[in-house]
């Protein structure tokens, strides 16, 4: 019974380390890219399933790597304002986390081989770059998250690469339209990171983690958040006017009341209270992505 309890506790620790509430960031680009492919009448379900699994695994691997190197570099401590981190809390050891990172990224690579064989070598290049970026986000001699490049990384890989890459799987096309469709995905997922970094400015500054929020301060970060929100809604107007999508493309506008609540929270909340803002921002990205996908298809 004691061994069973120990195994259950360890499993719960790994689930915690995967940061389930952030995994919408891996789902939305695949969902939106697939929806655009459906609108082109070019969609093969197995491609999207494998892409989703790879995306989730890369996200989890990135979270594991982030947990490991933030702990090693002192950015995560027991005093942090955000959710519990497993290394800082002693739930998982450094050695265990390193093994976990190898297993997760390795599985993503192996699953991706199916897509490479089915489509072309370009998918292999995308996969290797995505996995490498997930690692150097917090690891290596020039970690992106520690040098003000985390926001750009998230926008590019969880927005542009994830969405356009999924569309490419089905159509073997790279287009301005697929780029436009990727913009709100990248913007809203980047906003999840922005709230996280906004909350942690003081702790990150003390640990030498130079996020964009640390570099440019709270006022800039709040307005950066708002600009990305506005950009997300503008894309629907462009698609309607220039690409002949129906009025359904404005479905994401249903989320505007939620957006206004989140903006108010960004200007009035601080410390641990921003954890709720972070949760709502992630849910907004998921809901917007779902409504946007429906609008693309109908």
C-alpha positions as CSV (number, residue, x, y, z in Angstrom):
1,X,0.0,0.0,0.0
2,X,2.9,2.4,0.8
3,X,4.5,1.7,-2.6
4,X,1.1,2.4,-4.3
5,X,0.8,5.7,-2.5
6,X,4.4,6.6,-3.4
7,X,3.7,5.9,-7.1
8,X,0.5,7.9,-7.0
9,X,2.3,10.8,-5.4
10,X,5.0,10.6,-8.0
11,X,2.5,10.5,-10.9
12,X,0.7,13.5,-9.5
13,X,4.1,15.3,-9.3
14,X,4.7,14.6,-13.0
15,X,1.2,15.8,-13.9
16,X,1.9,19.0,-11.9
17,X,5.2,19.4,-13.7
18,X,3.4,19.1,-17.1
19,X,1.4,22.3,-16.1
20,X,-2.0,21.1,-17.4
21,X,-3.5,24.6,-17.5
22,X,-0.9,25.7,-20.0
23,X,-1.5,22.8,-22.4
24,X,-4.2,24.8,-24.3
25,X,-1.2,26.6,-25.8
26,X,-0.4,23.3,-27.6
27,X,-3.9,22.5,-28.7
28,X,-5.0,25.9,-30.2
29,X,-2.5,26.1,-33.0
30,X,-3.3,22.6,-34.2
31,X,-7.0,23.2,-33.9
32,X,-6.9,26.5,-35.9
33,X,-4.4,25.2,-38.5
34,X,-6.6,22.1,-39.0
35,X,-9.8,24.3,-39.3
36,X,-8.1,26.3,-42.1
37,X,-7.2,23.1,-43.9
38,X,-10.9,22.0,-43.6
39,X,-12.0,25.2,-45.2
40,X,-9.7,24.3,-48.1
41,X,-11.3,20.8,-48.3
42,X,-8.0,19.3,-47.5
43,X,-8.0,17.5,-44.2
44,X,-6.6,14.1,-43.1
45,X,-7.5,13.4,-39.4
46,X,-4.4,11.2,-38.6
47,X,-2.1,14.1,-39.5
48,X,-3.9,16.4,-37.0
49,X,-3.9,13.7,-34.3
50,X,-0.2,13.1,-34.6
51,X,0.5,16.9,-34.8
52,X,-1.5,17.4,-31.6
53,X,0.4,14.7,-29.8
54,X,3.7,16.1,-30.9
55,X,2.6,19.6,-29.9
56,X,1.5,18.5,-26.5
57,X,4.7,16.6,-25.9
58,X,6.9,19.5,-27.0
59,X,4.9,21.8,-24.7
60,X,5.3,19.4,-21.8
61,X,9.0,19.0,-22.6
62,X,9.5,22.7,-22.6
63,X,7.7,23.0,-19.3
64,X,9.9,20.3,-17.8
65,X,13.0,22.1,-19.1
66,X,11.8,25.4,-17.8
67,X,11.1,23.8,-14.4
68,X,14.6,22.3,-14.3
69,X,16.7,25.3,-15.4
70,X,14.6,27.9,-13.5
71,X,15.4,25.8,-10.4
72,X,19.0,25.4,-11.2
73,X,19.4,29.2,-11.9
74,X,17.4,30.2,-8.8
75,X,14.4,31.7,-10.6
76,X,12.1,29.2,-8.9
77,X,12.0,29.0,-5.1
78,X,9.5,28.0,-2.4
79,X,8.6,31.7,-2.1
80,X,7.4,32.1,-5.7
81,X,4.0,33.6,-6.3
82,X,3.0,31.3,-9.1
83,X,1.8,27.7,-9.0
84,X,4.0,25.1,-7.3
85,X,7.2,24.0,-9.1
86,X,8.1,20.4,-8.6
87,X,11.9,20.8,-8.3
88,X,11.8,23.8,-6.0
89,X,9.3,21.8,-3.8
90,X,11.4,18.7,-3.8
91,X,8.8,16.5,-5.5
92,X,11.0,15.5,-8.4
93,X,14.8,15.3,-8.4
94,X,17.1,17.0,-11.0
95,X,18.2,13.6,-12.3
96,X,14.5,12.4,-12.7
97,X,13.6,15.6,-14.5
98,X,16.5,15.2,-17.0
99,X,15.3,11.7,-17.8
100,X,11.8,13.0,-18.2
101,X,12.9,15.6,-20.6
102,X,14.7,13.1,-22.8
103,X,11.7,10.7,-22.8
104,X,9.1,13.4,-23.7
105,X,11.1,15.1,-26.4
106,X,12.3,11.7,-27.7
107,X,8.7,10.5,-28.0
108,X,7.7,13.7,-29.8
109,X,10.5,13.1,-32.3
110,X,9.5,9.4,-32.9
111,X,5.9,10.3,-33.5
112,X,6.9,13.0,-35.9
113,X,8.7,10.5,-38.1
114,X,5.3,9.3,-39.3
115,X,4.6,12.8,-40.6
116,X,8.0,13.0,-42.2
117,X,7.5,9.7,-44.0
118,X,4.0,10.7,-45.0
119,X,4.7,14.2,-46.2
120,X,8.3,15.4,-46.7
121,X,11.6,16.2,-45.1
122,X,10.5,19.8,-44.4
123,X,8.5,18.4,-41.4
124,X,11.6,16.9,-39.9
125,X,13.3,20.4,-40.1
126,X,10.3,22.0,-38.3
127,X,10.3,19.3,-35.7
128,X,14.0,19.5,-34.9
129,X,13.9,23.3,-34.7
130,X,10.8,23.2,-32.5
131,X,12.3,20.7,-30.0
132,X,15.6,22.6,-30.0
133,X,13.8,25.9,-29.3
134,X,11.9,24.2,-26.4
135,X,15.2,23.3,-24.9
136,X,17.0,26.6,-25.4
137,X,14.1,28.5,-24.0
138,X,15.6,28.2,-20.6
139,X,18.8,26.1,-21.2
140,X,22.1,26.6,-22.8
141,X,24.5,29.5,-22.9
142,X,21.9,32.0,-24.2
143,X,18.5,31.0,-22.8
144,X,15.8,32.9,-24.6
145,X,13.6,33.4,-21.5
146,X,16.5,34.9,-19.6
147,X,17.3,37.4,-22.4
148,X,14.0,39.1,-23.2
149,X,13.2,36.7,-26.1
150,X,10.6,34.5,-24.5
151,X,7.7,36.5,-25.9
152,X,9.0,36.3,-29.4
153,X,9.7,32.5,-29.0
154,X,6.1,31.8,-27.9
155,X,4.6,34.0,-30.7
156,X,6.7,32.3,-33.3
157,X,6.5,28.7,-32.3
158,X,3.1,28.4,-30.6
159,X,1.5,30.8,-33.1
160,X,3.2,30.9,-36.5
161,X,5.0,27.6,-36.6
162,X,2.3,25.6,-34.8
163,X,-0.6,26.9,-36.9
164,X,1.1,27.2,-40.3
165,X,2.9,23.9,-39.8
166,X,-0.4,22.1,-39.1
167,X,-2.0,23.7,-42.2
168,X,1.1,22.7,-44.2
169,X,0.6,19.0,-43.1
170,X,-2.7,18.9,-44.9
171,X,-2.1,21.1,-47.9
172,X,1.7,21.3,-48.4
173,X,1.2,25.1,-48.8
174,X,2.6,28.1,-47.1
175,X,0.5,31.2,-47.6
176,X,-0.2,34.7,-46.4
177,X,-3.6,33.5,-45.3
178,X,-2.2,30.8,-43.1
179,X,0.2,33.4,-41.6
180,X,-2.7,35.8,-40.8
181,X,-4.7,33.0,-39.2
182,X,-1.7,32.2,-37.0
183,X,-1.4,35.8,-35.7
184,X,-4.3,35.7,-33.1
185,X,-3.1,32.3,-32.0
186,X,0.4,33.5,-31.3
187,X,-0.8,36.8,-29.8
188,X,-3.2,35.2,-27.2
189,X,-0.8,32.4,-26.2
190,X,2.0,35.0,-25.8
191,X,-0.3,36.9,-23.5
192,X,-0.3,33.9,-21.2
193,X,3.5,34.3,-20.8
194,X,3.1,38.0,-20.5
195,X,0.8,37.7,-17.4
196,X,3.3,35.1,-15.9
197,X,6.2,37.4,-16.4
198,X,4.3,40.5,-15.2
199,X,3.5,38.7,-12.0
200,X,7.1,37.6,-11.5
201,X,8.9,40.8,-12.3
202,X,10.5,41.3,-8.9
203,X,11.5,37.6,-8.4
204,X,12.9,37.3,-12.0
205,X,14.8,40.6,-11.5
206,X,16.4,39.2,-8.3
207,X,17.3,35.9,-10.0
208,X,18.8,37.6,-13.1
209,X,16.1,36.4,-15.4
210,X,15.8,39.3,-17.8
211,X,12.3,38.9,-19.3
212,X,10.9,41.6,-21.5
213,X,8.7,42.6,-18.6
214,X,11.9,43.0,-16.5
215,X,13.6,45.0,-19.2
216,X,10.7,47.4,-20.0
217,X,8.6,47.5,-16.9
218,X,5.0,47.1,-15.8
219,X,3.4,49.9,-17.9
220,X,4.9,48.6,-21.1
221,X,3.9,45.0,-20.2
222,X,0.3,46.0,-19.6
223,X,0.1,47.8,-23.0
224,X,1.9,45.0,-24.7
225,X,-0.9,42.7,-23.4
226,X,-3.6,45.0,-24.7
227,X,-2.0,45.5,-28.2
228,X,-1.8,41.7,-28.7
229,X,-5.5,41.4,-27.7
230,X,-6.6,44.1,-30.2
231,X,-4.4,42.5,-32.9
232,X,-6.2,39.2,-32.3
233,X,-9.6,40.8,-33.0
234,X,-8.4,42.8,-36.0
235,X,-7.5,39.6,-37.9
236,X,-11.2,38.6,-38.2
237,X,-11.9,42.0,-39.9
238,X,-9.0,41.4,-42.4
239,X,-10.3,37.9,-43.2
240,X,-13.8,39.1,-43.7
241,X,-12.8,42.1,-46.0
242,X,-9.9,40.6,-48.0
243,X,-10.5,36.8,-48.0
244,X,-14.3,36.5,-48.3
245,X,-14.9,34.6,-45.1
246,X,-18.5,34.8,-43.8
247,X,-19.8,36.7,-40.9
248,X,-19.1,33.6,-38.8
249,X,-15.5,34.7,-38.7
250,X,-16.5,37.3,-36.1
251,X,-17.6,34.5,-33.7
252,X,-14.5,35.2,-31.5
253,X,-16.0,38.6,-30.7
254,X,-18.3,36.8,-28.2
255,X,-15.2,36.7,-26.0
256,X,-14.9,40.5,-25.7
257,X,-16.6,40.8,-22.3
258,X,-14.1,38.2,-20.9
259,X,-11.3,40.2,-22.5
260,X,-12.4,43.4,-20.8
261,X,-12.5,41.6,-17.4
262,X,-8.9,40.4,-17.9
263,X,-7.6,43.8,-19.0
264,X,-9.1,45.3,-15.8
265,X,-7.4,42.6,-13.8
266,X,-4.1,43.4,-15.4
267,X,-4.4,47.0,-14.2
268,X,-5.7,46.2,-10.7
269,X,-4.2,42.9,-9.6
270,X,-0.8,42.1,-8.2
271,X,1.1,39.2,-6.8
272,X,-0.7,35.9,-6.3
273,X,-4.0,37.5,-7.4
274,X,-2.5,37.5,-11.0
275,X,-2.7,33.7,-10.9
276,X,-6.5,34.0,-11.6
277,X,-5.6,36.5,-14.5
278,X,-3.2,33.9,-15.9
279,X,-5.9,31.2,-15.7
280,X,-8.5,33.4,-17.5
281,X,-6.0,34.4,-20.1
282,X,-5.3,30.7,-20.9
283,X,-9.0,30.0,-21.1
284,X,-9.5,33.0,-23.4
285,X,-6.9,31.7,-25.8
286,X,-8.7,28.3,-25.8
287,X,-12.2,29.7,-26.3
288,X,-11.1,32.3,-28.9
289,X,-9.3,29.5,-30.8
290,X,-12.4,27.3,-30.8
291,X,-14.7,30.0,-32.0
292,X,-12.1,31.2,-34.6
293,X,-11.8,27.6,-35.9
294,X,-15.6,27.3,-36.2
295,X,-15.7,30.7,-38.1
296,X,-13.0,29.5,-40.5
297,X,-14.9,26.3,-41.3
298,X,-18.5,27.6,-41.6
